[in-house]
Amino acid sequence: MGVIWPGQEGAISLRKDSLDSGAETKPQMGRLGRVIADYRSAYRRPWVMRAGEQLSIGQRKSEWDGWIWCANQRGQARWVPEKYVQRKGDSCVALCDYQAAELSVSVGEELIIDSEESGWIWCTNRQGRSGWVPAANVEILPE
């Protein structure tokens, strides 16, 4: 049995049998969460890297462990999970496809959490928009 938000094209379903009832500290795929602190994305457009793409590594420091600043050959740059690239000096190669799209959220919004990476969660709101949100801004709802 699943939960589907009505009126949402390509609605996401939440299957109870896919939930891990044990861990509350790390979001589990398909869990529901509620925003407890507003977050506004610093970027207006998503940034995409493709597996095999050559990137340069910037010298910017992140407040989030596990993230590095990468730029593509067009000069566009975003934060990328460090384990998604293979470093080669001041450059790196993308090991997988990745989308750096942050989601602006407001207190009280419910989200479906898909994955967690180094203090951020990839989630989808009721309008069907997906993106990264700091994990500290979202509480996991009980089943």
trRosetta pair geometry for C-beta under 8 A, 3 or more apart (Angstrom, degrees):
i j d omega theta_ij theta_ji phi_ij phi_ji
1 15 7.6 133 72 -137 35 62
1 16 6.2 14 66 5 82 118
2 13 3.8 19 163 -177 151 106
2 14 5.4 146 -159 62 83 46
2 15 5.0 -41 -90 -81 99 60
2 16 7.5 -152 -93 -13 49 72
3 13 6.9 147 62 -155 42 58
3 14 4.4 -10 44 47 95 111
3 32 7.8 -12 72 -63 152 127
4 8 7.4 -150 172 50 82 111
4 11 4.5 66 -165 141 102 139
4 12 7.3 173 -125 76 70 37
4 13 5.2 -29 -78 -97 93 78
4 14 7.9 -173 -65 14 48 75
5 8 4.7 48 90 -7 99 136
5 11 5.8 -166 54 -141 70 109
5 12 7.5 24 16 47 100 78
5 126 5.2 -156 -168 -138 158 81
6 11 7.8 -4 -98 -100 16 146
8 11 4.2 105 82 -92 102 85
8 12 7.6 -45 115 9 141 69
8 126 6.8 -125 -78 -178 131 57
8 127 7.5 -179 -117 -153 103 16
8 128 5.2 160 -162 -61 103 104
9 128 6.4 -2 58 -85 74 163
10 128 6.5 91 69 -141 99 128
11 128 7.8 -89 -95 -92 47 103
12 112 5.3 -161 100 68 144 167
12 124 5.7 114 -13 76 153 151
14 18 7.8 -137 -172 56 54 114
14 19 7.8 34 177 -57 94 113
14 30 5.1 140 -135 -175 77 95
14 32 6.8 0 -116 -51 164 93
14 112 6.3 -142 -72 -127 112 118
15 18 4.4 73 79 3 102 110
15 19 7.6 -168 96 -22 59 82
15 30 6.6 -43 40 -165 67 155
16 19 5.9 -51 -160 14 42 115
16 143 7.3 97 -136 -162 92 121
18 29 6.9 -68 148 97 114 99
18 30 5.2 57 100 35 119 163
19 28 6.2 109 -150 102 63 135
19 30 6.1 -118 -79 94 79 113
19 31 6.4 106 -128 -84 104 77
19 143 6.1 139 124 -98 159 128
20 23 5.7 12 116 26 123 96
20 28 4.5 -164 36 -117 103 159
21 143 6.2 -56 -112 -5 93 147
23 26 5.4 -22 153 49 130 85
23 28 6.3 121 70 -51 107 112
24 140 5.9 -165 -154 65 72 138
26 116 5.7 -149 -169 53 84 161
27 31 5.5 -145 -163 52 82 135
27 33 6.7 -32 -118 -60 127 133
27 113 4.3 -88 177 153 136 152
27 115 7.7 127 96 177 109 14
27 116 4.8 140 50 -55 97 120
27 121 5.3 35 33 -113 156 130
27 135 6.7 -146 -12 -133 118 110
27 138 7.6 15 -74 100 138 124
27 140 5.8 -178 -105 -84 79 117
28 31 4.9 96 63 -35 75 120
28 113 7.4 90 66 96 37 118
29 113 7.3 -134 -124 111 26 77
29 114 5.9 14 -135 -166 77 43
29 115 6.2 7 -90 -76 88 64
30 112 6.8 -23 -143 -172 38 100
30 113 7.3 -32 44 73 12 67
30 114 7.4 53 -51 -110 45 48
31 112 7.6 150 78 -158 36 55
31 113 4.8 -16 66 51 87 114
31 140 5.5 -16 153 -145 138 104
31 141 7.4 167 169 46 88 74
32 110 6.1 -13 -170 -170 103 106
32 111 7.3 144 -160 77 54 46
32 112 6.3 -38 -100 -101 60 58
32 113 7.3 172 -107 6 8 90
32 140 7.6 110 83 -162 51 59
32 141 4.5 -34 98 45 99 123
33 110 7.1 152 82 -157 42 57
33 111 4.8 -23 66 63 94 97
33 112 7.8 152 21 -105 81 12
33 113 5.0 66 -11 -40 121 116
33 121 7.3 60 8 110 165 165
33 123 6.7 -73 45 -120 125 148
33 138 4.2 36 158 172 136 115
33 139 6.2 162 -158 79 84 37
33 140 5.3 -49 -99 -101 88 45
33 141 6.1 -172 -105 -9 27 85
34 108 6.7 -24 -173 -147 103 25
34 109 7.1 160 -154 82 59 41
34 110 5.5 -32 -97 -99 73 65
34 111 7.4 169 -89 17 23 80
34 138 6.9 154 73 -155 30 71
34 139 5.5 -17 59 58 84 91
34 141 5.8 82 -16 -62 98 106
35 38 7.3 62 159 -90 126 36
35 39 7.5 -127 -147 9 120 96
35 105 4.5 -163 -99 145 148 122
35 106 6.2 112 97 90 151 28
35 107 5.5 -138 112 -113 98 28
35 108 6.3 -29 65 34 93 28
35 109 4.5 31 10 49 125 88
35 110 7.9 -123 -1 -68 80 22
35 111 6.8 84 -46 -17 87 116
35 133 7.6 -85 -106 180 101 153
35 137 6.0 -8 -148 148 79 92
35 138 5.7 -42 -99 -99 50 74
36 107 6.5 27 -158 -129 19 85
36 137 6.3 -173 55 -177 72 44
36 138 6.6 155 10 -111 87 18
36 139 5.1 68 -36 -18 128 102
37 107 6.6 12 -100 -83 15 93
37 136 7.2 -12 37 121 134 81
37 137 4.4 -105 63 -131 92 80
38 105 6.8 -169 -145 95 47 62
38 106 5.3 -1 -110 -123 91 53
38 107 5.7 -56 -54 -29 75 83
38 137 7.6 -84 76 -153 12 124
39 102 7.7 -115 140 172 115 111
39 103 7.7 60 92 92 116 64
39 104 6.4 -155 101 -139 68 47
39 105 5.2 26 46 45 94 87
39 133 5.5 138 62 -147 156 90
39 134 6.0 176 -106 22 145 97
39 137 4.9 0 -41 -140 122 173
40 104 5.0 19 -128 -126 50 107
41 44 7.5 142 108 -78 117 30
41 102 3.6 154 -121 95 104 114
41 103 6.7 136 -59 44 119 5
41 104 4.8 -92 -3 -56 91 85
41 131 7.1 -33 -84 149 134 153
42 102 6.8 53 29 37 67 159
43 46 7.6 102 121 -91 124 28
43 47 7.2 -60 175 -18 156 104
43 78 6.9 6 -79 -112 163 111
43 100 7.4 30 60 129 164 99
43 101 7.9 -125 90 -131 121 42
43 102 5.9 113 43 23 98 112
46 99 5.4 -5 -179 -174 129 98
46 100 6.3 153 -164 78 69 53
46 101 3.5 -25 -105 -83 108 101
46 131 7.6 -136 -92 -109 106 105
47 72 8.0 -170 -174 -12 106 120
47 76 5.8 -174 -130 147 113 117
47 77 7.6 -15 -147 121 161 13
47 78 4.1 169 57 -17 152 141
47 99 7.4 151 77 -160 45 51
47 100 4.2 -10 59 57 97 110
47 101 7.6 178 25 -62 55 61
48 97 7.3 -11 -172 -168 95 88
48 98 7.2 165 -153 86 52 50
48 99 5.2 -16 -102 -105 80 73
48 100 7.5 -156 -72 22 33 73
49 53 5.2 -143 -169 58 85 143
49 55 6.6 -18 -129 -64 135 134
49 70 7.1 4 -73 108 149 137
49 72 6.6 -169 -103 -78 87 111
49 80 6.7 10 6 -109 148 135
49 84 7.9 115 76 136 133 124
49 94 4.6 -175 147 -97 118 147
49 97 7.0 176 92 -148 60 43
49 98 5.0 5 53 53 97 95
49 100 7.8 49 -6 -13 95 102
50 53 4.8 104 61 -36 73 118
50 94 6.2 122 86 84 32 151
50 97 5.5 -7 -127 -105 51 81
51 94 5.5 -134 -116 113 28 100
51 95 6.5 -23 -130 143 85 22
51 96 5.2 -10 -85 -126 100 22
51 97 5.5 -55 -26 -44 86 64
52 93 6.5 -20 -145 -176 29 104
52 94 6.3 -32 31 67 25 90
53 72 6.5 -32 166 -125 130 100
53 93 7.1 155 76 -156 39 59
53 94 4.4 25 48 14 88 126
54 73 6.7 52 80 -53 96 108
54 91 6.4 -3 -174 177 89 126
54 92 7.9 155 -156 84 49 38
54 93 6.1 -30 -99 -101 55 73
55 70 4.3 15 161 -175 139 112
55 71 6.3 149 -166 68 84 38
55 72 5.9 -49 -109 -92 84 49
55 80 7.6 32 140 4 170 161
55 85 6.6 -72 50 -127 131 140
55 91 6.4 157 86 -164 47 75
55 92 5.2 -22 67 66 98 84
55 93 7.3 161 20 -97 83 22
55 94 6.4 83 -14 -46 120 88
56 70 7.0 149 73 -156 41 61
56 71 4.9 -19 59 59 94 97
56 90 6.3 2 -157 139 83 88
56 91 5.2 -49 -107 -105 54 79
56 92 7.9 135 -123 20 11 74
57 68 5.8 -28 -143 161 103 127
57 69 6.9 105 -167 78 57 65
57 70 6.0 -32 -101 -100 56 70
57 87 7.0 14 -48 -126 151 93
57 90 5.5 -144 50 -173 95 50
57 91 6.3 -167 -3 -101 87 20
57 92 5.7 76 -53 -12 107 108
58 68 7.7 157 48 167 73 79
58 69 3.7 -53 56 104 116 118
58 70 7.0 -147 2 -76 89 19
58 71 6.1 85 -47 -20 105 105
58 77 6.2 55 -31 -157 138 148
59 69 7.6 -41 43 57 22 129
60 69 4.1 62 48 -20 113 155
62 65 7.6 178 94 -65 107 19
62 67 4.5 -80 105 80 177 108
62 68 7.3 -120 -10 -89 129 27
62 69 7.2 169 -52 -42 102 87
62 79 6.1 96 -100 -126 135 125
64 67 4.8 38 90 11 107 128
64 79 7.5 65 56 -175 126 149
64 118 5.8 98 161 140 107 104
64 119 5.0 -146 -142 61 107 138
64 120 7.1 19 -151 -33 156 103
65 118 6.1 -138 91 -159 65 106
65 119 7.2 106 46 -14 74 128
66 81 6.0 -11 149 -147 96 76
66 82 5.2 -127 -168 17 50 110
66 83 7.1 -23 -162 -10 97 95
66 117 7.3 -154 127 163 134 76
66 118 3.2 -143 82 -117 138 140
66 119 7.4 153 45 9 121 97
67 79 4.6 11 176 -176 124 111
67 80 6.8 145 -156 68 72 30
67 81 6.1 -51 -100 -99 67 41
67 82 6.4 -131 -90 -32 13 85
67 118 5.9 171 -44 113 87 148
68 79 7.2 149 75 -150 23 64
68 80 5.9 -32 66 62 75 84
68 82 5.1 88 -12 -91 106 83
68 85 7.2 -90 58 43 128 135
68 92 7.8 92 96 -8 145 156
69 77 6.0 33 177 172 89 120
69 78 7.6 -151 -143 118 62 17
69 79 6.0 -41 -92 -93 59 60
69 80 7.7 122 -123 15 13 83
70 77 6.3 -177 95 -145 36 80
70 78 6.9 -20 60 63 78 57
70 79 7.8 100 17 -139 79 17
70 80 4.6 -7 14 7 127 132
70 85 6.6 162 -84 -57 150 160
70 92 6.5 -73 -117 51 122 122
71 75 6.1 -14 -177 -150 121 31
71 76 6.6 158 -151 80 73 32
71 77 3.7 -39 -90 -83 81 101
72 75 7.3 -45 72 18 67 19
72 76 5.3 0 37 58 105 86
72 77 7.4 -165 7 -78 64 52
78 100 3.8 150 135 101 151 165
79 100 6.4 146 61 -136 62 133
80 84 5.6 -114 168 67 99 123
80 85 6.1 61 122 -24 135 122
80 94 8.0 -98 -163 -109 151 91
80 98 6.2 89 -139 110 99 157
80 100 6.7 -81 -83 -68 68 124
81 84 4.5 87 73 -9 91 110
81 98 7.4 -154 28 -133 94 146
81 117 5.0 -67 -88 170 140 131
81 118 5.8 162 -123 9 96 131
82 85 6.8 -80 -163 43 37 93
82 118 7.7 97 16 -66 91 158
83 95 7.9 -62 149 41 54 144
84 94 6.7 -13 145 -149 89 73
84 95 5.7 -156 -179 46 43 98
84 96 5.7 -88 -152 44 89 98
84 98 5.3 55 177 -64 152 145
85 92 4.0 46 163 152 125 136
85 93 6.5 153 -160 72 79 36
85 94 5.7 -47 -103 -102 82 42
85 95 6.0 -169 -102 -7 22 91
86 92 6.0 161 75 -162 41 85
86 93 5.0 -13 54 55 98 91
86 95 5.7 103 -27 -63 91 104
87 91 7.9 141 -158 90 53 38
87 92 4.9 -42 -101 -98 44 103
88 91 5.2 -25 73 78 93 84
88 92 6.0 154 18 -98 77 41
88 93 6.8 45 -6 -14 121 92
94 97 7.5 61 153 -88 131 28
94 98 6.8 -140 -151 12 119 109
100 132 7.3 -34 -153 4 54 136
101 130 7.0 71 92 102 128 72
101 131 4.2 -103 119 -115 86 96
101 132 6.7 140 81 5 49 85
102 131 5.1 76 162 163 13 125
102 132 5.0 -55 -107 65 61 87
102 133 7.1 112 -163 -77 76 50
103 123 6.6 -109 41 69 155 86
103 125 6.7 169 -177 -25 136 111
103 129 6.2 145 -128 126 108 103
103 130 6.6 -90 -70 163 131 23
103 131 3.0 155 -44 63 85 111
103 132 6.5 161 7 51 84 31
103 133 5.3 -52 63 -56 100 98
105 109 5.1 -128 -164 51 96 144
105 111 7.0 -32 -120 -59 144 130
105 125 6.9 -178 -106 -81 97 127
105 133 5.6 13 2 -116 135 140
105 137 6.9 131 72 135 125 130
105 138 7.8 12 102 -75 163 101
106 109 5.5 100 62 -25 67 113
109 125 5.9 -29 175 -132 128 112
109 126 7.5 -138 -161 2 90 102
110 125 7.7 122 83 -144 51 65
110 126 6.6 63 68 -47 90 106
110 141 7.6 -4 -133 -28 100 145
111 121 7.9 113 121 111 141 129
111 123 4.0 31 167 163 126 136
111 124 6.5 144 -162 67 77 37
111 125 5.7 -45 -104 -90 80 60
111 133 7.3 -97 -110 25 173 151
111 138 6.3 -55 44 -131 135 136
112 123 6.1 160 77 -160 44 81
112 124 4.9 -14 56 56 99 94
113 116 7.4 14 176 -57 118 87
113 121 5.2 -42 -140 180 105 133
113 122 7.6 108 -162 75 59 50
113 123 4.8 -37 -101 -98 53 102
113 138 7.2 146 -80 135 120 150
113 140 7.3 -54 5 -107 152 88
114 121 7.7 137 46 174 62 84
114 122 4.7 -53 64 97 108 97
114 123 6.2 179 6 -96 82 40
114 124 6.8 66 -33 -13 113 96
114 130 7.5 15 -3 -146 139 123
115 121 7.0 170 89 -154 40 63
115 122 4.8 15 52 38 86 112
116 120 7.2 159 -156 85 58 42
116 121 5.1 -30 -99 -100 72 76
116 122 7.7 -143 -71 13 27 73
116 135 6.2 44 -136 -88 108 132
117 120 5.6 -23 69 65 77 90
117 121 7.8 147 21 -97 65 30
117 122 7.2 40 5 -24 108 98
117 132 7.9 -60 52 -123 109 116
119 134 6.5 -19 149 -148 89 76
119 135 5.5 -133 -173 20 43 112
119 136 7.3 -7 -168 -20 90 95
120 132 4.7 10 169 -169 129 108
120 133 6.7 151 -160 72 79 30
120 134 5.9 -58 -105 -105 71 39
120 135 6.0 -146 -106 -29 13 85
121 132 7.1 150 76 -148 35 58
121 133 5.7 -25 61 62 86 83
121 134 7.9 35 15 134 79 12
121 135 4.9 104 -27 -91 99 79
121 138 6.1 -72 36 45 144 145
122 130 6.7 28 177 177 86 104
122 131 7.2 -117 -142 147 66 14
122 132 5.8 -36 -92 -88 64 65
123 130 6.8 -166 99 -143 31 72
123 131 7.4 -28 58 63 64 47
123 133 5.8 -36 30 19 119 118
123 138 7.1 149 -34 -98 162 167
124 128 6.6 -15 -174 -148 110 31
124 129 6.9 163 -149 83 66 34
124 130 4.4 -31 -92 -90 81 88
125 128 7.3 -48 74 16 67 19
125 129 5.3 -1 39 57 106 85
125 130 7.8 -167 8 -79 68 40
133 137 5.7 -104 162 68 103 125
133 138 6.0 82 110 -32 128 124
134 137 4.7 87 75 -4 90 108
134 138 7.9 165 93 0 54 89
135 138 6.2 -77 -156 45 41 98
